[in-house]
Amino acid sequence: MELKKLMVDSKSTWIDFPGLDGFSVQVTNLSRKELTSLRKNCTVQKFDRKSRAITETLDEDKFIEEFSKSVVQGWKGLTLAHLETLVLIDMGEQDPTTEVDYSEDNAEQLVSNSTEFDTWLNEVVFDLDNFRGGSKGRGTKPTGKTVQQS
């Protein structure tokens, strides 16, 4: 049996966001290889005149964009009331039970503007227990529980 044939680069599962009933996020685990590639693609090289050397820096905006695209595959149950606990919003006269649709742009905005969501996402994405066992995963840690995909 070859380990290479058993390994997968990524796996997706639905995980409940803790404290916000009904809000679940479909997340994808990234392998070390994929994360390294993602970081490399978001690194910018610049010539430093003082040291006369090329320096590399991470383009944080690009990294957030690519990271959120890679790990957040969808969500369900994100209401305006839930969103209001994660970021400052102006709901105006809108119904707090209105759901915010998933889009890559919405995911990027949530990751870049909500420290709580970003921290939680990093915890669940890199915790292999959330992705073990079939396509459902088994994680039941306080970071959120894995739920069946519907």
Residue pairs with C-beta under 8 A, 6 or more apart in sequence:
7 31
8 31
9 31
9 33
9 34
10 28
10 29
10 30
10 31
10 34
11 28
11 29
11 131
11 135
11 137
12 26
12 27
12 28
12 29
12 73
12 135
13 26
13 27
13 130
13 131
13 135
13 136
13 137
13 139
13 146
13 149
14 24
14 25
14 26
14 27
14 146
14 147
14 148
14 149
14 150
15 24
15 25
15 26
15 27
15 124
15 130
15 137
15 139
15 143
15 144
15 145
15 146
15 147
16 23
16 24
16 144
16 145
16 146
16 147
17 23
17 24
17 25
17 82
17 117
17 120
17 144
18 120
18 142
18 143
18 144
19 85
20 77
20 78
20 82
20 85
21 77
22 76
22 77
22 79
22 82
23 75
23 76
23 77
23 78
23 79
23 82
24 75
24 76
24 77
24 147
25 72
25 74
25 75
25 121
25 144
26 72
26 73
26 74
26 75
26 149
27 71
27 72
27 73
27 121
27 124
27 125
27 130
28 70
28 71
28 72
28 73
28 125
29 71
29 125
29 126
29 128
29 130
29 131
30 38
30 70
30 71
30 125
30 126
34 70
38 63
38 66
38 67
38 70
39 58
39 63
41 62
41 66
42 58
42 59
42 62
42 63
42 66
43 56
43 57
43 58
43 59
44 56
44 57
44 58
44 59
45 54
45 55
45 56
46 54
46 55
46 56
46 57
47 53
47 54
47 55
48 54
48 55
61 112
64 108
64 111
64 112
65 108
67 111
68 104
68 107
68 108
68 110
68 111
68 112
69 104
69 107
69 108
71 121
71 125
72 102
72 107
72 111
72 121
74 102
75 102
75 107
76 99
76 102
77 99
78 99
78 100
78 102
79 96
79 97
79 98
79 99
79 100
80 89
80 91
80 94
80 95
80 96
80 97
80 98
80 100
81 96
81 97
83 89
83 100
83 110
84 91
84 96
86 110
86 114
86 116
86 117
87 110
87 113
87 114
100 106
110 117
111 117
111 118
111 121
112 118
120 143
120 144
123 143
124 130
124 139
124 143
124 144
127 139
127 141
127 143
129 137
129 138
129 139
129 141
130 137
130 138
130 139
130 141
130 143
130 144
130 146
131 137
131 139
132 138
132 139
135 149
136 146
136 148
136 149
137 146
138 146
139 145
139 146
140 146
